Amino acid sequence: MEVPMSASLGAMGSLLRKLHVLLTPEYQQLIEPVKDGIELLLQDLEVVKAAMVDLSETKAPTKMAHHWMNEVRDLSYEIEDYIDNTMHSCSNSGTDFESIDCGRIGEFGVSVREAWKRHEIYELGRGTSRFTCASSGQRLGPSPKWKGTKLFGVGSSKSELINKITEDSVPQFKVVSILGVGGVGKTALAKQVFHELRGRFECRAFVQASRMPDTKRLLRGILSQVRRHSQLPADCCTVQDLIDIIRDHIQDKRYAKF
């Protein structure tokens, strides 16, 4: 019999099962952005769980590895508590799980990815079979040139980033990148800018991608936000279909995608 919550993996096993359940037809009433967020979170958690299993099988894990595993275990408990409390609340109130917050799911996803970046930066997988096969001994962390550099857009630079997006003296189509070492808040900054500017655009979308993104799911996430309250055509099943629908909808409109 499987133990629901092992000492080494925290709530990871039971949490993954609960997230899988939320993606079954029983919960088809969940809105697309929430489903997309749960799928991305699930993918990232599965990667992190695999790393935890590797570290738990290591004969002499470092103190840093112990610290990282404790951090991820605590995060798994936090996410599971949120899922449990939300589902319990929905069951008691008879609502259709509308209280599952897309933004909260996204925040959990950011936390998981930042934890994974720290795993890479500190090379916590060194010495495991997974590290040897995946990296061939190459450094997983960032180049030394990043050490001590300032993340563009933090603090007072937030206004500069907003100005770059909204100024009229540059071409109509703009792409603005936020650069910085992993785990310093690039996604959080993008969210702040998105929420501040969203009212200025007729169409807007905020999507997050995993390390190996599913293009169709990303496009569906964009479409569900730019065409709010509109059902996706039943025969829309290809990436090109989604691209065409999005392009037709945002044509001649002011839009922003983060």
C-alpha positions as CSV (number, residue, x, y, z in Angstrom):
1,M,0.0,0.0,0.0
2,E,1.4,3.4,-1.0
3,V,2.0,5.9,1.8
4,P,0.2,9.1,1.0
5,M,2.8,11.4,2.4
6,S,6.4,10.1,2.7
7,A,9.0,11.8,4.8
8,S,11.2,12.6,1.8
9,L,8.6,13.8,-0.7
10,G,6.2,15.6,1.6
11,A,2.8,16.0,0.0
12,M,4.1,15.7,-3.5
13,G,2.5,12.3,-4.3
14,S,-1.0,13.1,-3.0
15,L,-0.8,16.6,-4.5
16,L,0.0,15.3,-8.0
17,R,-2.9,12.9,-7.8
18,K,-5.3,15.7,-6.8
19,L,-4.1,17.9,-9.6
20,H,-4.7,15.0,-12.0
21,V,-8.2,14.6,-10.7
22,L,-8.9,18.3,-11.3
23,L,-8.1,17.8,-15.0
24,T,-10.7,14.9,-15.4
25,P,-14.1,15.4,-17.1
26,E,-15.7,15.6,-13.6
27,Y,-14.2,19.1,-13.3
28,Q,-14.9,20.2,-16.9
29,Q,-16.6,23.4,-15.5
30,L,-13.2,24.8,-14.7
31,I,-12.4,27.8,-16.9
32,E,-9.6,27.3,-19.5
33,P,-7.0,29.6,-17.8
34,V,-7.4,27.7,-14.5
35,K,-7.1,24.3,-16.4
36,D,-4.0,25.6,-18.2
37,G,-2.4,26.8,-15.0
38,I,-3.1,23.5,-13.3
39,E,-1.6,21.5,-16.2
40,L,1.6,23.7,-16.2
41,L,1.9,23.4,-12.4
42,L,1.5,19.6,-12.7
43,Q,4.2,19.3,-15.3
44,D,6.6,21.4,-13.3
45,L,5.9,19.5,-10.0
46,E,6.5,16.2,-11.8
47,V,10.0,17.5,-12.8
48,V,10.7,18.6,-9.2
49,K,9.4,15.4,-7.8
50,A,11.8,13.4,-9.9
51,A,14.7,15.5,-8.6
52,M,13.5,15.0,-5.0
53,V,13.5,11.2,-5.6
54,D,17.0,11.4,-7.0
55,L,18.3,13.3,-4.0
56,S,16.5,11.1,-1.5
57,E,18.3,8.1,-3.0
58,T,21.7,9.8,-2.7
59,K,23.9,8.3,0.1
60,A,25.3,11.6,1.4
61,P,23.2,14.6,0.2
62,T,24.7,18.0,1.0
63,K,23.3,20.5,3.5
64,M,22.1,22.6,0.6
65,A,20.3,19.6,-0.9
66,H,18.6,19.0,2.5
67,H,17.6,22.7,2.6
68,W,16.2,22.6,-0.9
69,M,14.2,19.4,-0.2
70,N,12.7,21.0,2.9
71,E,11.8,24.1,1.0
72,V,10.0,22.1,-1.7
73,R,8.3,19.8,0.8
74,D,6.9,22.9,2.6
75,L,5.7,24.3,-0.8
76,S,4.0,21.0,-1.6
77,Y,2.1,21.2,1.7
78,E,1.1,24.8,1.0
79,I,-0.2,24.0,-2.4
80,E,-2.1,20.9,-1.2
81,D,-3.7,22.9,1.6
82,Y,-4.9,25.5,-0.9
83,I,-6.4,22.8,-3.1
84,D,-8.0,20.9,-0.2
85,N,-9.5,24.1,1.3
86,T,-10.8,25.3,-2.0
87,M,-12.4,22.0,-3.0
88,H,-13.9,21.6,0.5
89,S,-15.3,25.2,0.4
90,C,-16.8,24.6,-3.1
91,S,-18.4,21.3,-2.0
92,N,-20.0,22.9,1.0
93,S,-21.3,25.9,-0.8
94,G,-22.4,24.0,-3.9
95,T,-20.5,26.2,-6.3
96,D,-18.8,25.0,-9.5
97,F,-15.3,25.4,-8.2
98,E,-15.2,29.0,-9.4
99,S,-13.2,30.0,-6.4
100,I,-10.1,28.3,-7.7
101,D,-8.0,31.4,-8.4
102,C,-6.1,31.4,-11.7
103,G,-3.7,33.9,-10.2
104,R,-3.0,31.8,-7.1
105,I,-2.3,28.8,-9.3
106,G,0.0,30.9,-11.3
107,E,1.8,32.1,-8.2
108,F,2.4,28.5,-7.1
109,G,3.8,27.7,-10.6
110,V,6.2,30.6,-10.2
111,S,7.3,29.3,-6.8
112,V,7.9,25.8,-8.2
113,R,9.9,27.1,-11.1
114,E,12.0,29.3,-8.9
115,A,12.8,26.4,-6.7
116,W,13.8,24.4,-9.7
117,K,16.1,27.2,-10.8
118,R,17.8,27.1,-7.5
119,H,18.3,23.3,-7.9
120,E,20.1,24.1,-11.2
121,I,22.1,27.0,-9.9
122,Y,23.5,25.0,-7.0
123,E,24.0,21.9,-9.0
124,L,22.0,19.8,-6.5
125,G,21.7,17.0,-9.1
126,R,25.4,16.5,-9.5
127,G,26.4,12.9,-8.9
128,T,23.0,11.5,-9.7
129,S,22.3,9.4,-12.8
130,R,19.8,12.0,-14.0
131,F,22.4,14.8,-13.8
132,T,25.0,12.7,-15.6
133,C,22.7,11.7,-18.5
134,A,21.0,15.1,-18.9
135,S,23.9,17.5,-18.6
136,S,27.1,15.5,-19.5
137,G,28.9,17.3,-16.7
138,Q,28.2,20.8,-17.9
139,R,27.4,23.5,-15.5
140,L,23.7,24.0,-14.9
141,G,23.9,27.3,-13.2
142,P,24.1,30.7,-14.9
143,S,27.3,32.2,-16.3
144,P,29.5,34.1,-13.8
145,K,28.7,37.3,-15.6
146,W,25.3,37.3,-14.0
147,K,26.7,37.5,-10.5
148,G,25.7,40.7,-8.8
149,T,23.9,42.1,-11.8
150,K,20.7,44.0,-11.4
151,L,17.4,42.6,-12.8
152,F,16.0,45.0,-15.3
153,G,12.6,46.3,-14.3
154,V,13.0,46.0,-10.5
155,G,11.9,48.9,-8.3
156,S,12.1,52.3,-10.0
157,S,12.8,50.5,-13.4
158,K,9.2,49.3,-13.4
159,S,8.2,52.7,-14.7
160,E,10.8,52.6,-17.4
161,L,9.5,49.2,-18.5
162,I,5.9,50.6,-18.7
163,N,7.1,53.6,-20.7
164,K,8.9,51.3,-23.2
165,I,5.6,49.4,-23.7
166,T,3.3,52.5,-24.0
167,E,5.5,55.2,-25.7
168,D,4.3,56.2,-29.2
169,S,7.7,57.1,-30.6
170,V,8.6,53.5,-31.3
171,P,7.1,51.0,-33.9
172,Q,3.6,49.9,-33.3
173,F,4.6,46.3,-32.6
174,K,6.9,46.0,-29.6
175,V,8.6,43.2,-27.8
176,V,10.1,43.9,-24.4
177,S,12.3,41.4,-22.6
178,I,13.0,41.1,-18.9
179,L,16.4,39.6,-18.3
180,G,17.9,38.3,-15.0
181,V,19.2,35.3,-13.2
182,G,16.6,32.7,-12.2
183,G,14.6,33.2,-9.0
184,V,14.9,37.0,-8.7
185,G,11.3,37.9,-9.7
186,K,11.1,38.4,-13.4
187,T,7.6,36.7,-13.6
188,A,6.4,38.7,-10.6
189,L,7.5,41.9,-12.3
190,A,5.8,41.0,-15.5
191,K,2.6,40.3,-13.6
192,Q,2.7,43.8,-11.9
193,V,3.2,45.5,-15.3
194,F,0.4,43.4,-16.9
195,H,-2.1,44.3,-14.1
196,E,-1.2,48.0,-14.3
197,L,-1.5,48.2,-18.1
198,R,-4.3,45.7,-18.8
199,G,-7.0,48.5,-18.9
200,R,-5.2,50.2,-21.7
201,F,-5.6,47.4,-24.2
202,E,-8.7,46.0,-25.9
203,C,-7.2,42.5,-25.8
204,R,-4.7,41.1,-23.3
205,A,-3.4,37.8,-22.1
206,F,-0.9,36.5,-19.5
207,V,0.4,33.0,-20.1
208,Q,3.2,31.0,-18.5
209,A,5.2,28.3,-20.2
210,S,6.9,25.3,-18.8
211,R,10.4,24.2,-19.8
212,M,8.9,22.2,-22.7
213,P,5.7,24.2,-23.5
214,D,2.7,22.7,-25.2
215,T,2.0,25.2,-28.0
216,K,-1.6,24.3,-28.4
217,R,-2.3,24.7,-24.7
218,L,-0.5,28.1,-24.7
219,L,-2.6,29.3,-27.7
220,R,-5.8,28.1,-26.0
221,G,-4.8,30.0,-22.9
222,I,-4.3,33.2,-25.0
223,L,-7.5,32.7,-26.9
224,S,-9.6,32.2,-23.7
225,Q,-8.3,35.5,-22.4
226,V,-8.6,37.7,-25.5
227,R,-12.1,36.2,-26.3
228,R,-13.6,36.1,-22.9
229,H,-17.0,34.5,-22.5
230,S,-16.7,33.0,-26.0
231,Q,-16.8,29.3,-26.6
232,L,-14.0,27.7,-28.6
233,P,-15.3,26.1,-31.8
234,A,-15.7,22.3,-31.4
235,D,-13.8,21.7,-34.7
236,C,-10.9,23.9,-33.6
237,C,-8.2,21.3,-33.0
238,T,-4.9,22.3,-34.6
239,V,-2.3,24.9,-33.7
240,Q,-2.9,26.7,-37.0
241,D,-6.6,26.9,-36.3
242,L,-5.9,28.6,-33.0
243,I,-3.4,31.0,-34.5
244,D,-5.9,32.0,-37.2
245,I,-8.7,32.6,-34.7
246,I,-6.4,34.7,-32.5
247,R,-5.1,36.7,-35.4
248,D,-8.6,37.4,-36.7
249,H,-9.8,38.5,-33.3
250,I,-7.0,40.9,-32.5
251,Q,-6.8,42.4,-36.0
252,D,-7.2,46.2,-35.8
253,K,-7.3,46.0,-32.0
254,R,-4.7,47.2,-29.4
255,Y,-3.5,44.1,-27.6
256,A,-0.8,43.0,-25.1
257,K,0.5,39.5,-24.4
258,F,2.7,38.8,-21.4
